């Protein structure tokens, strides 16, 4: 298995930051004596075959970039999960429509997570190389972002199962535990694991301060949202056992709070994807590659 990232010819690594077996940051000295920096998240967001910056450079309208769609779809899913837990909304539209909003939100999460996984597996192999062919799947366990995006995708699929099952109003308590609560709980665990891996990817250490770094703020707020979703899953289990209205309130509040954190993180993905890269640009494609891209 080739190393990640690939070191360009005649470049010398001068510093490398790792979290366990995963490389998150690398410093290089180029042949001309200049230095260059590489970071896993920045590389994935701006040097993926489907998320390279376009000519417009627009923050809020860039439908040719997968990173833009990831932000938009996560935003849409988060809005659904912010609105649906409010008691006033349930009373306004009814429980069936409310359940449909939860399910629609889970579909938004899954679509965004699937695109994020595609963005990850289509990242360029290194700071001066360019991936020329679209990949729909790849096994790259030596990359922390592969684990993060993959685990999150699994979590969103589990939320699809739980929110779809919750649309059935005739389930017994045992069926609710098995078909609604269990996938919701495991989905929350997946979100927590994925969010912490994304946080490690940005920090290159178990913990770090956000400072003014947009990626660090995104990772931190998403981790907070995942913690809130985990609390929601625990309180919903207690609710199933006791039927206590206080537990219902805790479940709704933590669900909405977690979704709001995801909403903030999703909106911040848009300027992150449009920001200029701090890393060296890959070489320009050959003329025949440009012609092929134009034909596509």
TAWO-V693100 format. One record per helix or strand of 3 or more residues. SS is the DSSP state (a for helix, b for strand). FROM is the first residue (numbers start at 1). TO is the last residue. If there is no record, write none. Layout:
BEGIN
ss:from:to
SS:FROM:TO
SS:FROM:TO
END
This chain:
BEGIN
ss:from:to
b:12:19
b:22:29
b:35:39
a:40:46
a:66:84
a:87:93
a:95:121
a:144:165
a:173:203
a:214:242
a:245:274
a:287:295
END
